[in-house]
């Protein structure tokens, strides 16, 4: 598998995940623009970028959810 692994992303901080997400969204935009102008040879790049974005969003949501739960437990 060439893309990102959720296992590898789980070790990152939320700020790193957000910067990764921003870069992936920029790549997706560029690939879509290339596809529209018929300059993109490998159209699977769009699918891989979308799935990588979904992975990062999933890990980020899990991370924020666990951090929120930990802070509630600490407050009690």
Buried (B, 14 or more C-beta within 10 A) or exposed (E): EEEBEEEEBEEBEEEEBEEBBEEBBEBBEEBBEBBEEEEBEEEEBBEBBBEBBEBBEEBBEEBEEEEEEEEEEEEE
